[in-house]
Amino acid sequence: MLPATTPEQGQQDPAPPPEQGQQAPGFFFRSNPLDLLKQDVRLIFKNASYLPNMLYAYSPTRLLPSAELAIFQNPKNLFAILSQVVLFLASVIAVNGTFVLVGLGLPALVVGGWIGGWVFAFWLEKKLNQGGGKEPGVIRPSKHKDWEKEKSRGDETWLFCNGVCTNRIWAQANVDLLSEIFKRNVVGIHNQTNGFFFDIVECMLQREWGYGTQDAVPLLYKKTKDALLNSDTKKVVVIAHSQGGIILSLVVDWLLADLPESALRKLEIYTFASAATHFNSPRGSNGEHQITTVEHFANSFDPVARIGVLQWWKPHSGHSGQDQDRFYGKLFVRDKISGHLLNQHYLQSLTPQNNGWPKDEQSKLWSYVGGN
């Protein structure tokens, strides 16, 4: 793992991906959304050769059952993969079918019925994937070990938000592995999937337009806000992966607008392969950043990280202007490492069976591994 760098240190990553943090002059996350969209399209094409790296699989014999592509160790993963294939094909049929119907000049009622039918189908799939119970959209560890009482950590709250193409099977696996690694009861906020195509569209709406009305954004905001305002809670840890990083960046913006500095200082943020374009943490009345603990982790060949944190993070020391502290936090990069899946390509290396991403003294998150 490459050494961590911080905005205060002003040090470049010793082996950054091409043009890491070198934004086009004038572009800012509050710039014209259409200009940002054009830039995102260019970034996607620029990093298209890295797309196969998203699903890069280690040797199957080394995969843990919690790894997303471990179909032999965990047959549920095969169902999760097939469901994503079905959703992708459905989205292709829905979109192309709409263009065909319009091109044929069919009545608006027919086109509207076609679109409405597909909207209902995706809505129904999302509802079925949401799960029942008293807390729709919330995922708790399936193997509850009551670590809070064992470790006397009733004053901590740990939350997690997943990325794109994550159905309930993989989201549950994420929550379970995070809970096992850190020996805490991590509560998942399920960012539900509509398949690769529509998930990417949603990411663009969130990145360019700040769209935050989908279920995961207000739910993560509420859970985080309630924990921060709870006088019995001393620490609130929020972990996000991929699109979850975009969602968390929007939630942070809302929290900064609504909560006092004293509450925000309880918050700790950790992201993996964040697809966000910004992470705000302005300086408070005492001159320090209101959210002091923010860490970002990325594989240098991960295409999502390359258009997210690896593109937009940069050292800010000595800089002035509108982009100062736009992507706050320490950055940890594993050089020349592929893979985007959270369990398989990031978290699996933190387990005793495969400690390929060693703990780093500069990382606060690593200090929690094993229940410390």
C-alpha positions in Angstrom: 0.0 0.0 0.0 1.3 3.4 -0.8 1.8 5.9 2.0 -1.2 8.0 3.1 -1.2 11.6 2.1 -3.3 14.4 3.5 -4.3 17.9 2.4 -2.3 19.3 5.2 0.9 17.4 4.2 0.6 18.6 0.6 2.4 15.5 -0.7 1.6 13.8 -4.0 1.0 10.1 -4.1 4.4 8.6 -5.1 2.8 6.7 -8.0 -0.6 8.3 -8.8 -2.7 7.2 -11.7 -2.4 9.4 -14.8 -3.7 12.9 -14.1 -4.8 12.1 -10.6 -6.5 15.1 -9.2 -5.8 17.2 -12.3 -9.2 18.6 -13.0 -9.9 20.7 -16.0 -9.5 24.4 -15.1 -12.7 25.9 -13.9 -14.5 22.7 -13.3 -16.0 22.4 -9.9 -18.7 20.2 -8.5 -21.0 23.2 -8.5 -20.3 24.0 -12.1 -22.9 23.8 -14.9 -24.3 20.2 -14.7 -24.1 19.8 -18.4 -20.4 20.7 -18.4 -19.9 18.2 -15.6 -21.8 15.5 -17.6 -19.6 16.1 -20.6 -16.5 15.8 -18.5 -17.8 12.6 -16.9 -18.4 11.0 -20.3 -14.9 11.9 -21.3 -13.5 10.4 -18.1 -15.5 7.2 -18.7 -14.1 6.8 -22.2 -10.6 7.7 -21.1 -10.7 4.9 -18.5 -12.7 2.4 -20.6 -9.7 0.1 -20.8 -9.9 -0.4 -17.1 -13.5 -1.6 -17.0 -12.6 -5.3 -17.1 -10.7 -4.7 -13.9 -13.9 -4.1 -12.0 -14.6 -7.9 -11.9 -11.0 -9.0 -11.7 -11.0 -12.3 -9.8 -8.2 -13.6 -7.7 -7.5 -17.4 -7.9 -10.9 -19.1 -7.0 -9.1 -21.2 -4.4 -8.2 -18.1 -2.5 -11.7 -16.6 -2.5 -13.6 -16.5 0.8 -17.4 -17.4 0.7 -18.1 -13.7 1.3 -16.4 -12.7 -1.9 -18.9 -11.6 -4.6 -17.6 -13.9 -7.3 -17.2 -17.0 -5.1 -20.0 -18.9 -6.8 -18.6 -22.4 -5.7 -18.1 -21.4 -2.1 -21.5 -19.6 -1.9 -24.2 -20.5 -4.4 -26.2 -17.4 -3.5 -23.6 -15.4 -5.4 -24.6 -17.1 -8.6 -28.1 -15.9 -8.1 -26.9 -12.4 -7.4 -24.8 -12.4 -10.6 -27.7 -13.8 -12.7 -30.1 -11.2 -11.3 -27.7 -8.4 -12.4 -27.6 -10.0 -15.9 -31.4 -10.1 -16.1 -31.7 -6.5 -14.9 -29.1 -5.3 -17.5 -30.9 -7.1 -20.3 -34.2 -5.7 -19.2 -32.8 -2.2 -19.2 -31.4 -2.7 -22.7 -34.8 -3.9 -24.0 -36.7 -1.1 -22.2 -34.5 1.7 -23.5 -34.0 0.4 -27.1 -37.7 -0.6 -27.3 -38.7 3.0 -26.4 -36.5 4.4 -29.3 -38.0 1.8 -31.7 -41.6 2.6 -30.8 -40.9 6.4 -31.1 -39.1 5.8 -34.4 -42.1 3.9 -35.8 -44.3 6.8 -34.9 -46.7 4.8 -32.8 -49.3 6.7 -30.7 -48.1 8.4 -27.5 -50.5 6.1 -25.6 -48.6 3.0 -26.8 -45.2 4.5 -26.0 -46.4 5.7 -22.6 -47.8 2.3 -21.8 -44.5 0.6 -22.8 -42.5 3.0 -20.6 -45.0 2.8 -17.7 -44.9 -1.0 -17.8 -41.2 -1.0 -17.5 -41.2 1.6 -14.7 -43.6 -0.5 -12.8 -41.6 -3.6 -13.4 -38.4 -2.0 -12.0 -40.3 -0.5 -9.1 -41.7 -3.9 -8.2 -38.3 -5.5 -8.4 -36.9 -2.8 -6.2 -39.7 -3.3 -3.6 -39.2 -7.1 -3.6 -35.4 -6.6 -3.2 -36.0 -4.1 -0.4 -36.9 -6.7 2.2 -39.7 -6.5 4.7 -39.6 -6.0 8.4 -39.9 -2.9 10.5 -37.0 -1.2 8.8 -37.2 -1.3 4.9 -33.8 -0.5 3.4 -31.9 -1.4 6.6 -29.7 -4.4 6.7 -28.3 -5.7 10.0 -25.6 -8.4 10.5 -27.0 -11.8 10.0 -24.6 -13.4 12.5 -25.2 -11.1 15.4 -22.6 -11.6 18.1 -23.5 -8.8 20.4 -20.1 -7.2 20.1 -21.3 -3.9 21.5 -21.9 -5.4 25.0 -18.8 -7.6 24.9 -16.6 -4.6 24.1 -18.7 -2.1 26.0 -19.2 0.0 22.8 -22.8 1.1 23.3 -21.6 4.6 22.7 -20.6 3.9 19.1 -22.8 3.7 15.9 -21.4 2.1 12.7 -23.2 2.6 9.4 -22.5 1.4 5.8 -23.8 2.4 2.4 -23.1 0.1 -0.6 -22.4 0.8 -4.3 -23.9 0.1 -7.7 -25.3 -3.3 -8.8 -25.6 -4.5 -5.2 -28.7 -6.6 -4.5 -29.7 -7.6 -1.0 -27.5 -10.8 -1.1 -24.3 -8.8 -1.7 -25.3 -6.0 0.6 -25.9 -8.5 3.4 -22.5 -10.0 2.7 -20.9 -6.6 2.9 -22.5 -5.9 6.2 -21.5 -9.3 7.6 -17.9 -9.0 6.6 -17.5 -5.5 7.9 -19.0 -6.5 11.2 -16.7 -9.5 11.4 -13.6 -7.5 10.5 -14.2 -4.7 13.0 -16.1 -6.7 15.6 -18.9 -4.1 15.6 -22.5 -4.3 14.7 -22.4 -2.5 11.3 -25.9 -1.4 10.1 -26.3 -1.3 6.3 -28.3 1.3 4.4 -29.2 -0.5 1.2 -28.6 1.5 -1.9 -30.8 -0.6 -4.1 -30.0 -1.5 -7.6 -32.0 -1.2 -10.9 -29.2 -2.9 -12.9 -25.9 -1.5 -14.2 -27.4 0.8 -16.8 -29.9 2.7 -14.6 -27.5 2.6 -11.7 -25.0 4.5 -13.8 -27.7 7.0 -14.8 -28.5 7.5 -11.2 -24.8 8.1 -10.4 -24.6 10.8 -13.0 -27.7 12.5 -11.6 -26.2 12.5 -8.2 -22.7 13.6 -9.3 -23.9 16.4 -11.7 -27.2 17.5 -10.3 -26.8 16.6 -6.6 -29.9 14.4 -6.9 -30.6 13.1 -3.4 -34.2 12.1 -3.2 -33.8 8.3 -3.7 -34.4 6.1 -0.7 -30.7 5.6 0.4 -29.8 9.3 0.7 -32.6 10.4 3.1 -32.3 7.2 5.1 -28.6 7.4 5.6 -29.0 11.1 6.5 -31.6 10.3 9.1 -29.7 7.4 10.7 -26.5 9.5 10.8 -28.2 12.6 12.1 -30.1 10.8 14.8 -26.8 9.1 16.0 -24.9 12.4 16.0 -27.6 14.2 18.0 -27.8 11.3 20.5 -26.1 12.5 23.7 -25.2 8.9 24.6 -23.3 8.4 21.3 -19.7 9.5 21.3 -18.6 8.2 17.9 -20.4 7.7 14.6 -18.5 5.8 11.9 -19.9 5.8 8.3 -18.3 3.5 5.7 -19.2 3.8 2.0 -18.3 2.0 -1.2 -18.5 3.1 -4.9 -21.8 4.9 -5.5 -22.2 4.9 -1.7 -19.4 7.5 -1.7 -21.5 9.8 -3.8 -24.5 9.3 -1.5 -22.4 9.9 1.6 -20.9 13.1 0.1 -24.4 14.4 -0.4 -25.4 13.4 3.1 -22.3 15.2 4.5 -23.4 18.4 2.7 -26.8 18.1 4.4 -25.3 17.5 7.8 -23.0 20.4 7.5 -26.0 22.6 6.8 -28.1 21.3 9.6 -25.9 20.3 12.6 -23.7 22.1 15.0 -19.9 21.7 15.0 -20.1 19.8 18.3 -22.2 17.0 16.7 -20.1 16.8 13.5 -16.9 16.2 15.5 -18.3 12.8 16.5 -18.4 11.7 12.8 -15.7 9.6 11.1 -15.9 8.8 7.4 -14.2 6.0 5.5 -14.7 5.3 1.8 -13.6 2.5 -0.6 -13.4 3.2 -4.3 -15.5 6.3 -3.9 -17.2 7.6 -7.0 -17.8 11.0 -5.5 -16.5 14.3 -7.0 -16.2 16.1 -3.6 -16.1 15.6 0.2 -16.7 18.8 2.1 -15.3 19.5 5.5 -15.0 23.2 6.0 -13.1 24.7 8.8 -15.1 25.6 11.9 -15.0 28.4 14.5 -11.7 27.0 15.9 -10.0 26.9 12.6 -10.1 23.1 12.4 -12.1 21.0 9.9 -15.5 20.2 11.3 -15.2 16.5 10.3 -11.7 15.7 11.3 -11.5 12.0 10.4 -12.0 11.2 6.7 -10.1 8.5 4.9 -10.3 7.2 1.4 -9.0 3.9 0.0 -8.6 2.9 -3.6 -7.0 0.4 -5.9 -5.1 2.3 -8.6 -6.5 0.2 -11.5 -10.1 0.3 -10.2 -12.0 2.2 -13.0 -14.6 3.6 -10.6 -12.0 5.0 -8.3 -10.2 6.5 -11.3 -13.2 8.6 -12.2 -14.0 9.4 -8.6 -11.5 9.8 -5.7 -8.4 9.3 -7.8 -9.5 11.9 -10.3 -10.8 14.6 -7.9 -8.7 14.2 -4.7 -5.6 16.4 -4.7 -3.4 18.0 -2.0 -4.7 21.4 -1.1 -2.0 22.9 1.0 -1.1 26.4 -0.1 -3.9 26.5 -2.7 -6.7 29.1 -2.7 -9.9 29.4 -4.6 -13.2 27.6 -4.9 -11.7 24.1 -5.0 -9.8 24.3 -1.7 -10.6 21.3 0.5 -13.2 20.1 -2.1 -12.2 16.5 -1.5 -11.1 16.4 2.1 -9.4 13.5 3.8 -6.4 11.2 3.7 -5.9 9.1 0.6 -4.5 5.5 0.6 -3.8 3.9 -2.7 -2.7 0.3 -3.5 -0.6 0.8 -6.7 -1.2 -1.4 -9.7 -4.0 -3.4 -8.0 -7.2 -4.2 -9.9 -10.7 -4.9 -8.7 -13.8 -2.9 -7.5 -15.9 -5.3 -5.5 -15.9 -4.4 -1.8 -15.6 -7.8 -0.2 -13.4 -9.5 -2.8 -11.1 -6.7 -3.8 -10.9 -4.5 -0.7 -12.2 -6.2 2.6 -11.0 -9.7 2.0 -7.4 -8.5 2.3 -8.1 -7.3 5.8 -9.1 -10.8 7.1 -6.6 -13.0 9.0 -6.8 -15.5 6.1 -5.5 -13.0 3.6 -3.9 -10.0 5.1 -2.7 -8.6 1.8 -3.5 -4.9 2.7 -1.5 -4.4 5.8 -2.5 -2.1 8.6 -1.0 1.3 8.3 -0.1 3.4 11.4 -1.5 6.5 9.7 -4.9 5.0 9.1 -7.4 5.2 11.9 -9.7 2.7 10.3 -7.0 0.0 10.4 -6.7 0.6 14.1 -10.2 -0.8 14.5 -9.5 -4.1 12.8 -10.1 -7.1 15.1 -12.3 -5.1 17.5 -9.6 -2.7 18.8 
